[in-house]
Amino acid sequence: MRLVNIIFKDKKQLQVALESHQIHSGAKEKYFIQVFGPLGREMSEYLIDVLNELLPGCEILLASSCHQAFEFKVLSEICLGISCFCHSDVKTAYFPAELEETQMATAVISELITKRTKLLIVFIEYFSVSGEVFLNEIFRLAPNLVVCGGKAAGSNIKATRTLIGNTQGVYVDGLVCAVIDSDVLNIQNSYIFGWRPIGLRFEVTKSFQNVVYEINHTPIKEIYGHYLGENALDDLGKTGWNFPFVLEDSEGNLIGRVLDKVQDDGGISFLGIIPEGASVKFSFGFLENVKKDLMFEDAHRPKNSQAIYMYSSVGRISFLGLEGINELLNAFTDTDCVCGFFTFGEIYHFAKSNAMMNLANTRVILSEEPFDFKTNQENMQIQWSEESTILNTITHLSEVTSRELDVASGSLKSYKDLITEAMQYIEINKDLKITDVNDRICEVSGYPREQHIGKNVLEFLNAEMGHYTLNEIVPTLQRNGIWSGKMSHIRADGSLYYTNTFVKAVFDNKRQILSYIVGEIDRTDEEMRQRRLENDVKLLQYSDEEKQYLLSQYENFIDGSQILFRLDLQRNFIYTNPAFLEVFGFESHEVLGRNLYEFLDDTQKQQFLNIGKALNEKGIYKGVISWSRNDGERFYVNALGMYIYDLAGKPLEIMAAGTDITKIVQSQKEIESVQKDIIFTMGTICEGKSRETGNHIKRVAEYSQLLAKLYGCTSQEQELIYIASPMHDIGKIGIPDSILNKPGKLTPEEFEVMKTHTTLGAEMLKGSNRIILETASQIARSHHEWWGGGGYPDNLSGEEIPLFGRITALVDVFDAISNDRVYKKAWPLCDVITYIQDLKGKQFQPELVDLFLGHIDDFLVISHHYKD
């Protein structure tokens, strides 16, 4: 094979250049052409047409870029790198951004990759595809496949909209790729970085895709200001290129992330994803270090390369300058077969992962002959200037210091992890404001982390403990640096919890307090036991007469405020208090000695059997029980039942207590009844506006409830859809009468207005904390969605559509076509059934259609009962 580089100016010049290199149609060679440069869409399409005309059957891959690698130098013109293969085949393809990245990767592997594939080249439109997700999936599916290429670049260093293309056309989204299949092709890939990690290791604690918001729980702009100086904040664009972040993967490979721009929301975007939890460092690079890395890589490359594809970062131009880049390209002194471009993200294949790089120079060396790895005796020698020597020394010092800091930080982190795992942990600054807490504190206190951070620690103490902290604990810490003792704190619910607390002050070299580290062990249970013990000791000190008097007061209090009864283990009544007898409508002699189940109907028996099961499993029951008195009146009790045990843990009897909540339940039912009436009335008003009969909403309610029952919904869900479904068309109140009651077919514009009744209805009903109105809002919005997609207003499909919307959609259509409407007559039943059957799996969920048609007679009974 051979690689020919041509600068494109016009068609005539290109023809002459092709002829001079003996590249022509009908040759035995197969041509793969990579096109790079400042390409607009019109020029890109023209160039692809010209190449297809001059070299029919060639394969083309195109990416817009601001700088190109052309032999030994960097150019800004349009460059063509023409690979002429004798024993290899090339295929190209385009995958649009409408596919998910994992789908793209699957398509690439299934449609393009064969056992003969040696190399996959990918050019990505910068904004539309997550290169990391795509590359991860490619590696999962084909871990040994070598991948290279990069993200297309704009006309300047900043991220702008880019173009990609292949033999078939030009595209503004997605990705294009080429695969090279061969039995003889040899390839070697390598990369050169040159930047060195410096300073502390940080954890990314808040990010989304390529935007980072917090590092070590601190806003990222504050991190830049603290570690690089306040002046760095004034020109973050430049600082970000000079001191980019580096991530280190599990294999120790360094991956750069260059700052793109500062977002309005305080985040900073990078040219590549930085996931939450990632470990990053600042880094620093200069030309001599890059040369050093290049010398190492160059010593291990084959010396008989027939082509080199180079995909390098635009950041290297910004940092090293064109002169520095050209100096590096001169490292390839024994070959002029280099082509490539400067990318917004370089694709690289490691042994155990694929990666989207920044600031790297990636290259793939190709040859259809066996590689020759003879040692290169003319390796580039680095001439270190005095300035470079100083910088290199400082960088080395920083690297060594960073490694030692990492070890020390790792040890400190291990100690902190041990503490945070074993106890409640708080960090407080010198002003007593909380800067960090662990999960244990949040669990015990009931306050989430965000309600701790930035608050004064005194806000979580009562007045007495706050006074003690300021006047005793803080002075002790200032003198001795450490304090330990017992403390009480206020939970989010207002209750107190108690701790054994240990506080350590952190001093600077002038013995000024910088912060406090607090470790706490929850001793609330111990405190409560101690207080109960103290109360028990006091009780033991009472005489028998005093004890009896206290117990009688306790009993009188309970009898006066609670329903109370006791059963033996066979469920026979052994005690009932007056409140029980009054509420249940019994006399004492009618109950005592008799079995509980003698007073229960079948429904109540099942209820108490379930209660008995709960008692046997847990020893306690909490819940609402309903009971019908002898006079037929039903009442409700919020009850607590539990076993009473002897000292050996053996159950002796069952005690139950409760509060009569009948009035509360009845009030709630009255409210729900009023809500139902209002909903039906509103639905009727709406139907009247559209000249429908009130029976339409009654039929829809009945149909919906029946279909929900057939589908397996609970009785509560059936009742809910029965109440909410009549509101499905409430939004039609906002539709003009001229459209709503038009006897003929609606125009496209009128239909668009009609479609808004779904969103109007949803907006009218949303925002309530009442489940009925919230469900009605959901139905109003979704009852015109289609199971197979294509409905409105949200183009949902399948189970994305709420179940109640799917049910209402089917029964609403059934009622509409089986009854007269203002614009049509009722259809015959056979046509109705055929119509619904035809829309199975398209507009309607197949299971619902089967249930509906399988029980059509039941629905017809409802239809006849509420006939207009």
C-alpha positions in Angstrom: 0.0 0.0 0.0 1.0 3.7 -0.2 -0.3 7.0 1.1 -0.6 10.0 -1.2 -1.3 13.5 0.3 -2.9 16.2 -1.9 -3.8 19.8 -1.1 -7.2 20.4 -2.8 -7.7 23.7 -4.7 -10.0 22.9 -7.5 -11.1 20.0 -9.7 -8.6 20.6 -12.5 -5.7 20.8 -10.1 -6.9 17.6 -8.4 -7.0 15.8 -11.7 -3.4 16.8 -12.4 -2.2 15.7 -9.0 -4.0 12.3 -9.3 -2.4 11.6 -12.6 1.0 12.6 -11.3 0.6 10.0 -8.6 -0.8 7.4 -11.0 -4.1 7.3 -9.2 -6.9 6.7 -11.6 -10.1 4.8 -12.3 -9.7 1.2 -13.2 -6.4 0.7 -11.4 -5.8 -2.5 -9.4 -5.4 -0.4 -6.2 -8.4 0.3 -4.0 -8.7 3.9 -2.8 -9.6 5.1 0.7 -9.7 8.9 0.8 -9.7 10.9 4.1 -10.8 14.5 3.6 -10.0 17.2 6.2 -10.2 21.0 6.3 -12.3 24.1 6.8 -15.2 22.6 5.0 -18.7 24.1 4.6 -21.6 21.9 3.5 -21.6 23.1 -0.1 -17.8 22.6 -0.5 -18.0 19.2 1.2 -20.8 18.0 -1.1 -19.0 19.3 -4.2 -15.7 17.6 -3.2 -17.4 14.2 -2.6 -19.1 14.5 -6.0 -15.8 15.3 -7.6 -14.0 12.3 -6.0 -16.9 9.9 -6.9 -16.7 11.2 -10.5 -12.9 10.9 -10.8 -12.4 7.7 -8.8 -15.7 5.7 -9.0 -15.7 2.9 -6.4 -13.5 4.8 -3.9 -14.4 5.0 -0.3 -14.5 8.5 1.4 -14.4 9.7 5.0 -14.7 13.4 5.7 -14.4 15.6 8.8 -14.4 19.4 9.2 -11.3 20.7 11.0 -9.3 23.9 11.4 -5.8 22.2 11.1 -4.6 19.1 9.3 -1.5 17.0 9.6 0.1 16.9 6.1 3.4 15.0 5.9 5.8 17.0 8.1 3.8 20.0 8.8 0.4 21.5 9.9 -1.8 23.1 7.3 -5.1 25.0 7.4 -6.0 24.1 3.7 -8.3 21.3 2.6 -6.2 18.1 2.5 -6.8 14.7 1.0 -5.0 11.6 2.4 -5.4 8.9 -0.2 -4.6 5.4 1.0 -3.9 3.1 -2.0 -4.4 -0.6 -0.9 -3.2 -3.6 -2.9 -4.5 -6.4 -0.6 -7.1 -4.7 1.6 -10.8 -3.7 1.3 -12.5 -0.6 2.8 -16.2 0.0 3.6 -17.7 3.2 4.9 -21.1 3.9 6.5 -23.1 6.6 8.2 -25.2 6.3 11.4 -27.5 9.2 12.3 -27.9 10.7 15.8 -31.5 9.5 16.0 -30.0 6.2 17.0 -28.7 5.8 20.6 -25.0 5.4 20.9 -25.3 1.8 22.0 -27.5 1.1 18.9 -24.9 2.7 16.7 -22.2 0.5 18.1 -24.3 -2.6 17.7 -25.0 -1.6 14.0 -21.3 -1.1 13.3 -20.4 -4.5 14.7 -23.2 -6.4 13.0 -23.2 -4.6 9.6 -19.5 -3.8 9.0 -17.1 -5.9 11.1 -15.9 -9.3 9.8 -13.2 -11.7 10.8 -10.8 -9.9 8.4 -11.4 -6.4 10.0 -8.1 -4.9 11.1 -9.1 -1.3 11.8 -12.2 0.8 12.6 -11.9 4.5 11.8 -14.6 6.8 13.3 -15.3 10.5 12.7 -18.0 12.0 15.1 -20.0 15.2 14.8 -19.0 17.0 18.0 -22.4 17.9 19.6 -24.7 15.1 18.6 -23.0 11.9 19.9 -21.5 10.8 23.2 -18.2 9.3 22.0 -17.6 7.7 25.4 -20.8 5.7 25.4 -20.3 4.6 21.8 -16.7 3.5 22.3 -17.5 1.7 25.6 -20.2 -0.4 23.7 -17.8 -1.1 20.8 -15.2 -2.4 23.3 -17.9 -4.6 25.0 -18.9 -6.1 21.7 -15.4 -6.4 20.1 -12.7 -5.9 22.8 -9.8 -6.7 20.4 -10.9 -4.3 17.6 -8.5 -1.4 17.1 -10.4 1.9 16.9 -9.1 5.3 15.9 -10.3 8.7 14.6 -11.8 11.6 16.5 -14.5 14.3 16.8 -14.8 16.7 13.9 -13.5 20.2 14.7 -14.9 23.7 13.8 -13.2 26.6 12.2 -11.6 27.7 15.5 -10.4 26.2 18.7 -13.8 26.5 20.5 -16.4 23.8 20.2 -18.7 24.7 17.3 -21.1 22.8 15.0 -19.2 20.5 12.7 -19.6 18.4 9.6 -18.8 14.8 8.7 -19.3 12.8 5.5 -18.7 9.7 3.6 -19.0 8.4 0.1 -22.7 8.8 0.1 -23.1 12.3 1.5 -22.5 15.1 4.1 -24.1 15.1 7.5 -24.5 17.5 10.5 -25.1 14.9 13.1 -24.2 11.3 14.0 -21.0 9.6 13.0 -19.3 8.1 9.9 -16.9 5.2 10.0 -14.7 3.1 7.8 -13.5 -0.5 8.3 -10.4 -1.9 6.7 -10.5 -5.7 6.0 -7.3 -7.5 5.1 -5.4 -10.8 5.5 -2.0 -9.1 5.3 -2.4 -5.6 6.8 -0.3 -4.9 9.9 -1.2 -2.1 12.2 0.2 -0.5 15.3 -1.5 2.1 17.4 0.1 4.4 20.0 -0.4 7.8 21.6 1.7 10.6 23.0 0.5 12.7 25.9 3.3 14.7 27.5 1.3 16.4 30.3 2.2 15.5 33.9 -0.2 15.3 36.8 0.5 17.9 39.6 -1.0 18.6 43.0 -3.6 16.8 45.0 -6.0 14.2 43.7 -9.6 15.5 43.6 -13.0 13.7 43.4 -15.7 14.9 41.0 -18.7 15.1 43.3 -21.3 16.7 40.9 -21.3 16.6 37.1 -23.5 15.9 34.2 -22.0 14.5 30.9 -19.1 16.9 30.2 -20.1 19.7 32.7 -18.6 19.6 36.1 -20.2 21.6 38.9 -18.5 20.5 42.1 -15.1 18.9 43.1 -14.7 17.7 46.6 -18.2 19.1 47.3 -16.9 22.6 46.4 -18.0 24.7 43.4 -15.5 24.1 40.6 -14.7 27.8 40.1 -13.7 28.0 43.7 -11.3 25.0 43.1 -9.6 26.9 40.2 -9.4 30.1 42.2 -8.0 28.3 45.3 -5.3 26.2 43.6 -4.4 28.3 40.6 -4.9 31.7 42.0 -7.7 34.3 41.7 -6.1 35.6 38.5 -6.8 32.3 36.9 -10.6 33.0 37.3 -10.2 36.1 35.1 -9.1 34.0 32.1 -10.3 30.5 32.7 -10.2 29.7 29.0 -6.5 30.1 28.8 -5.9 28.6 32.3 -8.0 25.5 31.3 -5.7 24.8 28.3 -2.5 25.4 30.3 -3.6 23.3 33.3 -6.1 20.7 32.1 -7.5 18.0 34.2 -6.2 14.4 33.8 -8.0 11.2 34.7 -6.2 8.0 35.3 -7.9 4.8 34.3 -7.6 1.4 36.0 -4.6 0.6 33.9 -2.7 3.8 34.7 -3.4 5.5 31.4 -3.7 9.2 31.5 -6.6 10.8 29.8 -6.8 14.6 29.4 -9.9 16.8 29.8 -9.5 20.3 28.4 -11.8 23.2 29.6 -14.2 24.4 26.9 -16.2 27.2 28.6 -17.7 28.5 31.8 -21.5 27.9 31.9 -24.0 30.4 33.1 -25.1 28.0 35.9 -21.6 28.0 37.4 -20.5 24.7 35.9 -17.5 24.3 33.6 -17.8 22.2 30.4 -14.9 20.1 29.1 -14.1 18.5 25.8 -15.1 15.1 27.0 -17.2 13.4 29.7 -16.0 13.6 33.4 -18.3 11.3 35.4 -19.3 11.8 39.0 -16.9 9.9 41.2 -14.0 10.3 38.8 -10.5 11.0 40.3 -8.8 14.0 38.6 -5.7 16.1 39.0 -4.5 19.3 37.5 -1.7 18.8 34.9 1.1 20.8 33.3 2.9 20.2 30.0 5.6 21.8 27.9 7.3 21.0 24.6 10.3 19.1 25.9 8.2 16.7 27.9 6.0 16.0 24.8 9.2 15.4 22.9 10.4 13.1 25.5 7.3 11.0 25.3 7.5 11.1 21.5 11.0 9.8 21.5 9.9 6.9 23.7 7.0 6.0 21.4 9.1 6.6 18.2 11.7 4.2 19.3 9.1 1.4 19.4 7.4 2.0 16.0 8.2 0.0 12.9 10.6 1.6 10.5 8.9 0.5 7.3 5.5 2.1 7.7 3.5 2.6 4.5 1.0 5.0 6.1 0.5 6.8 9.3 -3.0 8.1 10.3 -2.6 10.8 13.0 -5.5 12.2 15.0 -4.3 14.9 17.4 -5.9 17.3 19.8 -6.6 20.9 18.8 -5.4 21.7 22.4 -1.9 20.8 21.4 -1.9 23.6 18.9 -3.3 26.1 21.5 -0.6 25.1 24.0 2.5 24.2 21.9 1.8 26.5 19.0 2.2 25.7 15.3 6.0 25.9 15.5 6.1 23.4 18.3 3.7 21.0 16.5 5.8 21.2 13.3 8.9 20.5 15.3 7.2 17.3 16.7 6.1 16.2 13.2 9.7 16.3 12.1 10.2 13.3 14.3 8.9 11.3 11.4 12.0 12.0 9.4 12.0 8.7 7.6 8.5 9.0 6.1 6.2 11.5 4.5 3.2 9.2 4.6 1.3 11.0 7.4 -2.2 12.3 7.2 -4.8 13.3 9.8 -6.5 16.2 11.5 -6.6 18.0 14.9 -9.8 16.9 16.7 -12.1 17.9 19.5 -11.5 14.4 21.0 -9.2 11.7 19.9 -10.3 8.0 19.8 -7.9 5.5 21.1 -7.9 1.7 21.8 -6.2 0.6 24.9 -5.7 -3.1 25.8 -8.6 -3.1 28.2 -10.8 -0.2 27.1 -11.6 2.4 24.4 -11.2 6.0 25.3 -12.1 9.5 24.1 -8.9 11.4 24.7 -8.0 15.1 25.0 -4.6 16.7 24.5 -3.2 13.4 23.0 -1.5 12.7 19.7 -2.8 9.3 18.6 -1.4 7.5 15.6 -2.0 4.3 13.7 0.8 2.9 11.6 -0.2 0.6 8.6 1.7 -1.6 6.2 0.7 -4.5 3.9 4.2 -5.8 4.4 5.6 -7.3 7.7 6.8 -4.7 10.2 10.5 -4.0 10.6 11.3 -3.1 14.2 15.0 -2.4 13.8 16.3 0.1 16.3 16.3 3.7 15.0 19.9 5.0 15.5 18.9 8.5 14.7 16.4 9.1 17.5 15.6 12.8 18.1 17.8 14.3 20.7 16.3 16.8 23.1 18.2 20.1 23.6 17.1 21.3 27.0 17.2 25.1 27.4 17.9 26.7 30.8 14.2 27.6 31.0 13.1 24.1 30.0 15.5 22.6 32.6 14.0 24.7 35.3 10.5 23.8 34.2 11.3 20.1 34.0 12.8 20.2 37.5 9.8 22.0 38.9 7.5 19.5 37.2 9.5 16.6 38.5 9.4 18.1 42.0 5.7 18.6 41.6 5.2 15.0 40.4 7.2 13.5 43.3 5.4 15.8 45.8 2.1 14.8 44.3 2.8 11.1 44.7 3.8 11.7 48.3 0.7 13.8 48.8 -1.4 11.0 47.3 0.1 8.5 49.7 -0.5 10.8 52.7 -4.0 11.7 51.4 -4.7 8.0 50.9 -3.8 7.3 54.5 -5.9 10.2 55.8 -8.8 9.1 53.6 -8.5 5.6 55.1 -8.6 7.0 58.6 -11.6 9.2 57.6 -13.4 6.3 56.0 -12.8 4.2 59.2 -14.2 7.0 61.3 -17.2 7.7 59.0 -18.0 4.0 58.9 -17.8 3.6 62.7 -19.5 6.8 63.9 -21.3 10.0 63.0 -18.8 12.4 61.4 -18.9 16.2 61.1 -16.4 18.7 59.8 -16.8 22.3 61.0 -14.9 25.4 60.1 -13.5 28.0 62.5 -16.7 29.9 62.4 -18.7 26.8 63.6 -20.3 26.3 60.1 -20.7 22.7 59.0 -18.6 21.9 55.9 -19.1 18.1 55.7 -21.2 15.3 57.2 -21.5 11.6 56.6 -24.6 9.5 56.0 -24.8 8.4 59.6 -25.4 12.0 60.8 -28.2 12.4 58.2 -29.8 9.1 59.2 -29.8 9.9 62.9 -30.7 13.6 62.7 -33.3 13.3 59.9 -31.7 16.3 58.1 -30.4 15.6 54.6 -26.8 16.6 53.8 -27.8 19.8 52.0 -29.6 21.1 55.1 -26.4 20.6 57.1 -23.8 22.2 54.8 -23.2 25.9 55.5 -25.4 26.0 58.7 -24.0 26.9 62.1 -23.7 23.9 64.3 -25.5 25.8 67.1 -28.7 25.6 65.0 -28.9 21.9 65.8 -28.5 22.3 69.5 -31.1 23.5 72.1 -30.4 26.8 74.0 -28.8 25.0 77.0 -26.4 22.9 74.9 -25.6 25.8 72.6 -24.6 27.9 75.7 -22.5 25.0 77.0 -20.8 24.7 73.6 -19.8 28.3 73.3 -18.7 28.8 77.0 -17.2 25.4 77.8 -16.4 23.2 74.7 -14.9 25.9 72.4 -12.6 27.4 75.0 -11.4 23.9 76.0 -10.6 23.2 72.3 -8.7 26.5 72.0 -6.6 25.5 75.0 -6.1 21.8 74.6 -7.1 21.0 71.1 -9.4 18.2 72.1 -12.7 17.7 74.0 -14.9 14.7 74.7 -18.2 14.3 76.6 -21.9 13.8 76.3 -24.1 16.0 74.1 -27.8 16.3 73.0 -28.9 17.4 69.6 -32.2 18.4 67.9 -33.6 16.0 65.3 -35.6 17.3 62.2 -38.8 16.2 63.9 -38.0 18.3 67.0 -37.1 15.4 69.3 -33.7 15.0 71.0 -31.0 12.4 70.4 -27.9 11.9 72.6 -24.3 11.2 71.7 -20.9 10.5 73.1 -19.0 13.2 71.3 -15.2 13.6 70.5 -13.9 16.9 69.0 -10.4 17.6 67.7 -9.3 21.1 66.7 -7.1 21.5 63.6 -4.5 24.3 64.0 -2.3 26.1 61.5 1.4 26.7 62.1 0.6 29.8 64.2 -1.7 27.7 66.4 -4.8 29.4 65.0 -7.8 27.1 64.7 -8.6 26.2 61.1 -11.4 23.7 61.7 -12.9 21.1 63.9 -13.3 17.4 63.3 -16.2 15.8 65.3 -16.9 12.1 65.8 -20.1 11.0 67.6 -21.6 7.7 68.8 -25.3 7.6 69.2 -26.3 6.8 72.8 -30.0 7.7 72.6 -31.1 4.1 73.5 -28.7 4.0 76.4 -29.9 7.4 77.6 -33.6 6.3 77.4 -32.8 3.1 79.3 -31.0 5.0 82.0 -34.0 7.4 82.3 -36.5 4.6 82.5 -34.3 2.8 85.1 -34.3 6.0 87.2 -38.1 6.2 86.9 -38.4 2.5 87.9 -36.1 3.1 90.9 -38.4 5.9 91.9 -41.4 3.7 91.5 -39.9 1.0 93.6 -39.5 3.5 96.4 -43.2 4.0 96.6 -45.4 2.1 99.1 -47.9 -0.5 97.9 -50.7 1.9 98.5 -49.0 4.6 96.5 -48.3 2.2 93.6 -51.9 1.1 93.6 -53.1 4.7 93.6 -50.8 5.5 90.6 -51.9 2.5 88.7 -55.6 3.4 89.2 -54.9 6.9 87.8 -53.2 5.3 84.7 -56.2 3.0 84.2 -58.7 5.9 84.6 -56.8 7.9 82.0 -56.8 5.1 79.4 -60.4 4.2 80.1 -61.4 7.9 79.6 -59.5 8.3 76.3 -59.3 4.9 74.6 -61.4 2.0 73.6 -59.8 -1.0 75.4 -60.5 -4.7 75.6 -58.6 -7.9 76.4 -58.9 -11.4 75.0 -57.5 -14.7 76.2 -55.5 -16.8 73.7 -58.7 -18.5 72.5 -60.1 -15.0 71.6 -62.6 -14.9 74.5 -63.3 -11.5 76.1 -61.9 -11.2 79.6 -62.1 -7.4 79.9 -63.9 -4.5 78.2 -63.8 -0.8 79.4 -66.8 1.6 79.2 -65.6 3.3 76.0 -65.6 -0.1 74.3 -69.1 -1.0 75.4 -70.4 2.5 74.4 -68.9 2.5 70.9 -69.7 -1.2 70.1 -73.2 -1.0 71.6 -72.9 -3.8 74.1 -73.6 -4.4 77.8 -70.7 -5.9 79.8 -72.6 -9.2 80.6 -73.3 -9.6 76.8 -69.6 -9.8 76.0 -67.5 -11.2 78.9 -66.7 -14.9 78.5 -67.9 -15.0 74.9 -65.7 -15.5 71.8 -64.9 -12.5 69.6 -66.0 -14.4 66.4 -69.5 -14.8 67.7 -70.0 -11.1 67.1 -68.6 -11.0 63.5 -70.1 -11.4 60.1 -68.1 -13.2 57.3 -66.4 -10.0 56.1 -65.4 -9.0 59.7 -64.2 -12.6 60.4 -61.8 -12.4 57.5 -60.6 -9.0 58.7 -59.8 -10.4 62.2 -58.2 -13.5 60.8 -55.8 -11.2 59.0 -55.2 -9.3 62.2 -54.5 -12.6 64.0 -52.0 -13.5 61.3 -50.2 -10.2 61.8 -50.1 -10.8 65.6 -48.7 -14.3 65.2 -46.0 -13.0 62.7 -45.0 -9.7 64.4 -46.6 -9.8 67.9 -48.4 -6.5 67.1 -51.0 -5.1 64.8 -51.7 -1.5 63.8 -54.5 -0.4 61.5 -58.1 0.7 61.0 -60.8 -1.9 61.7 -64.5 -1.6 60.7 -67.4 -3.0 62.7 -71.1 -3.2 62.2 -73.2 -2.8 65.4 -76.3 -4.8 66.2 -78.4 -1.8 65.0 -76.6 -2.0 61.6 -74.6 1.2 62.1 -70.9 0.9 60.8 -68.1 2.5 62.7 -64.3 2.6 62.4 -61.6 2.3 65.0 -57.9 3.2 64.6 -56.6 0.2 66.6 -53.5 -1.2 68.2 -53.4 -4.9 69.3 -50.5 -6.8 70.8 -49.7 -9.9 72.8 -49.0 -9.6 76.6 -46.1 -11.8 77.7 -44.9 -13.3 81.0 -41.3 -13.0 82.1 -40.4 -16.1 80.2 -41.6 -14.6 77.0 -44.7 -16.8 76.8 -47.9 -15.0 75.6 -50.6 -14.7 78.2 -53.4 -12.7 76.5 -54.1 -10.1 73.8 -54.7 -6.5 74.6 -56.3 -4.0 72.1 -56.8 -0.3 72.3 -58.1 2.2 69.8 -59.8 5.5 69.0 -63.1 6.0 67.3 -62.5 7.7 64.0 -66.0 7.1 62.5 -66.7 10.8 62.1 -63.4 11.4 60.3 -64.0 8.5 57.9 -67.6 9.7 57.2 -66.3 13.2 56.6 -63.8 11.9 54.1 -66.4 9.9 52.3 -68.7 13.0 52.1 -65.8 15.0 50.6 -65.1 12.2 48.1 -68.9 12.0 47.2 -68.9 15.8 46.6 -65.8 15.5 44.5 -67.5 12.8 42.4 -70.6 14.9 41.9 -68.4 17.9 40.9 -66.4 15.8 38.4 -69.5 14.3 36.8 -71.1 17.8 36.6 -68.0 19.3 35.0 -67.9 16.4 32.5 -71.6 16.9 31.7 -71.0 20.6 31.2 -68.2 19.8 28.8 -70.2 17.3 26.9 -73.1 19.7 26.7 -70.8 22.3 25.1 -69.8 19.8 22.4 -73.5 18.8 22.0 -72.8 15.3 23.5 -75.3 13.8 26.0 -74.5 13.4 29.6 -74.9 9.6 29.1 -71.6 9.6 27.2 -69.5 10.3 30.3 -71.6 7.8 32.4 -70.9 5.1 29.8 -67.2 6.0 29.6 -67.0 5.8 33.4 -68.8 2.4 33.5 -66.8 1.0 30.6 -63.5 2.2 32.2 -64.3 0.6 35.5 -65.2 -2.7 33.9 -62.2 -2.9 31.6 -59.9 -2.0 34.6 -61.5 -4.9 36.5 -60.9 -7.3 33.6 -57.3 -6.1 33.4 -56.7 -7.0 37.0 -56.8 -3.6 38.7 -57.5 -3.5 42.4 -61.0 -2.4 43.6 -59.5 1.0 44.6 -58.0 1.5 41.1 -61.3 0.5 39.5 -63.1 3.1 41.7 -60.5 5.7 40.9 -60.8 5.4 37.1 -64.6 5.3 37.4 -64.5 8.7 39.1 -61.7 10.3 37.0 -62.4 9.1 33.5 -65.5 11.4 32.9 -63.1 14.3 32.9 -61.1 13.0 29.9 -62.5 15.7 27.5 -62.7 18.6 30.0 -60.2 20.6 27.9 -62.9 20.9 25.2 -64.3 23.8 27.3 -61.4 25.8 25.8 -62.1 24.9 22.2 -64.1 27.4 20.1 -67.6 26.2 19.3 -67.1 26.7 15.6 -64.5 23.9 15.7 -66.0 21.8 18.4 -69.4 21.5 16.8 -68.4 21.7 13.2 -70.6 19.1 11.3 -68.0 18.4 8.6 -64.4 17.3 8.6 -61.9 19.6 10.3 -59.2 21.4 8.3 -55.6 20.6 9.3 -55.4 23.9 11.2 -58.7 23.3 13.0 -57.6 19.8 14.0 -54.4 21.2 15.5 -56.6 23.5 17.7 -58.8 20.5 18.6 -55.8 18.5 19.7 -55.0 21.1 22.3 -58.0 19.9 24.4 -55.7 17.3 25.9 -53.1 19.7 27.2 -55.8 22.2 28.2 -57.6 19.6 30.3 -54.4 18.4 31.9 -53.4 21.9 32.9 -56.8 22.6 34.3 -56.6 19.6 36.6 -52.9 19.3 37.5 -51.2 20.5 40.6 -53.8 19.0 43.1 -52.6 16.8 45.9 -55.9 14.9 45.5 -55.3 11.6 43.7 -58.7 11.9 41.9 -57.8 15.2 40.2 -54.2 14.2 39.5 -55.5 11.0 37.8 -58.1 12.9 35.9 -55.3 15.2 34.6 -53.2 12.2 33.6 -56.2 10.7 31.6 -57.0 14.1 30.0 -53.5 14.4 28.6 -52.9 10.8 27.5 -56.2 9.4 26.2 -55.3 10.3 22.5 -51.8 8.7 22.7 -51.4 5.6 20.5 -49.9 2.3 21.7 -47.7 2.1 18.6 -46.7 5.8 18.7 -47.9 8.7 16.6 -50.6 10.0 19.0 -50.8 13.3 20.7 -49.8 15.5 22.5 -46.5 13.7 23.6 -46.1 11.0 21.0 -45.9 8.4 23.7 -46.0 4.7 22.9 -46.5 1.3 24.7 -46.3 1.4 28.5 -45.0 5.0 28.4 -48.7 5.8 28.2 -50.4 5.7 31.6 -52.6 2.6 32.1 -55.7 4.7 32.8 -55.1 6.7 29.6 -54.8 3.5 27.6 -58.1 2.2 29.0 -60.0 5.4 28.5 -58.7 5.7 24.9 -60.2 2.4 24.0 -63.6 2.9 25.6 -63.9 6.5 24.4 -63.4 5.4 20.8 -65.9 2.5 21.3 -68.5 4.9 22.6 -67.9 7.5 20.0 -68.3 5.2 17.0 -71.2 3.2 18.5 -73.3 6.2 19.2 -74.6 9.2 17.2 -72.3 12.3 17.2 -72.9 15.7 15.8 -70.7 14.9 12.8 -71.8 11.2 12.1 -74.3 8.4 12.8 -73.7 5.4 15.0 -71.8 2.5 13.3 -73.2 -1.0 13.1 -71.7 -3.3 15.8 -69.9 -5.5 13.3 -68.1 -2.4 11.9 -67.3 -1.2 15.4 -65.7 -4.6 16.3 -63.7 -4.7 13.0 -62.5 -1.1 13.5 -61.2 -1.8 17.0 -59.7 -5.1 15.9 -57.8 -3.4 13.1 -56.3 -0.9 15.5 -55.1 -3.6 17.9 -51.4 -3.0 18.5 -51.6 0.4 16.7 -53.8 2.7 18.6 -54.8 0.3 21.4 -52.9 -2.0 23.7 -53.4 -5.6 22.4 -54.3 -7.1 25.8 -57.0 -4.5 26.4 -58.5 -5.1 23.0 -58.6 -8.9 23.6 -60.3 -8.3 27.0 -62.7 -5.8 25.6 -63.8 -7.9 22.6 -63.9 -11.1 24.7 -66.5 -9.5 27.0 -68.3 -7.3 24.4 -71.7 -8.4 25.7 -71.0 -7.0 29.1 -70.1 -3.6 27.6 -73.2 -3.7 25.4 -75.3 -4.1 28.5 -73.8 -0.9 29.9 -74.4 0.8 26.5 -78.1 -0.1 26.4 -78.6 0.8 30.1 -77.3 4.4 29.5 -78.7 4.7 25.9 -79.1 8.3 24.7 
